Amino acid sequence: MEKSFAELGVSAPTLAGLEAMGIDTPTPVQAQSIPPQLAGRDALIQAPTGSGKTAAFVIPIVEMCEKLDDHKRTVALVLCPTRELATQGADVADALLKPHGFRSACLIGGVGYENQRAQLRQSPQIVFGSPGRVMDFIWEGKLDVARIAVAVIDEADELLDQGFAQDVMKILSYLPAQRQTVLVSATLPEWVQEVVHGEMHDPVTVHVAFDPKNEGVIAHRLLETTQANRFDDLCHLIDSHRDGSVLVFGRTKWGVQKLHQQLVRAGYRAEALQGNMAQAQRDRALDAFRDGHSRVLVATNVAARGIDVRHIGLVINYELPESAELMTHRIGRTGRAGADGIAVTLLTPADELKWRRLRRTGAPDLPREARWSDAERQGAETAEPRRSYSGRTQSRSSYRGPRRAAGAAR
């Protein structure tokens, strides 16, 4: 029998915040992870995108704030890999903190410092932020981390794999040794656990696997195309899709910007989302897409995680991702909240060898719509793969200098 939030030990004010958000029943990851966190245990939480991971760690933090009842103390620091993830986390926290009379702060790049200094002057109980901006405020003396009771590393595999490992470990070194540490991610490879091993004490492990009964069916296929025909094929896919919005993934910031301009010139209501944009621009683009004012969002991998838009009916990989794991996260943007979704990955002859490499590392065996000529197919068999510049140039555990990636703006 499913337990209620009250049976998990959640207080009345937090229950009121959950009710205001329209949340009345714990998800599996919340039901399994909230009790040990309330007991003060460190936690490794692994659950798929859209499973309620944010509330799973925010609720216990809010309960700790209530227990400490100190309106001048920053209780928790949550480190996030993207601005959007930090912003969405802060929104959840604010809704749950409000009945208690507490508040949160969001420290992210792409916006001015003064507004964030003002947030810190109000003594927020929970601080969400990207590592670079959090470091700035620690060094500036505006963020007091001396009494942090809980540290959360959100989407840890992405955060630590974007060249932020050095910054993350440096920040953790400033925090009290006696604290609760929570690591949250959709995937928890061994190297992630090795990186933070020394920062955690006897953590409880919560692993909630993907449950197809809780999600819609995603029909994913490969569509052979050519460089010359790829944009036309993209337009045809968008025109043929009538249900929901369309999310198109490109590989680079420049490529996304160019593709967005092409779509606008072709008459589509489209927005772009990429790491070089100012935060206000990113917010406007995401709001327009979320509200339905723009039907198409063209994005780098910044949109592969942490973007909670329920009406995406079609995901198109205009360019292949750099890893099988990224493909999983991209495709996971559709088929949400029980709705069915469609995903199409466009494949040119020059991409064939890269696709085979993705297959060897875990990409799914997809049904393939064959459209290449014999000459194009023969060329795909012998073509040299394009060199990738996103490969790792450092050991994940050596921290020989951070390397910032798209969407992980300071």
Secondary structure, DSSP 8 states (H G I E B T S, - for coil): ----HHHHT--HHHHHHHHHTT--S--HHHHHHHHHHHTT--EEEE--TTSSHHHHHHHHHHHHHHHH--TT---EEEE-SSHHHHHHHHHHHHHHHGGGT--EEEE-TTS-HHHHHHHHHT--SEEEE-HHHHHHHHHHT-S--TT--EEEETTHHHHIIIIIHHHHHHHHHHS-SSSEEEEEES---HHHHHHTGGG-SS-EEEE----GGGS--EEEEEEE--TTTHHHHHHHHHHH--SSEEEEE-SSHHHHHHHHHHHHHTT--EEEE-TTS-HHHHHHHHHHHHTTS-SEEEE-GGGSSS---TTEEEEEESS--SSHHHHHHHHTTSS-TT--EEEEEEE-GGGHHHHHHHHHTT-----EE----HHHHHHHHH------S-S--S-TTT--S----TT---
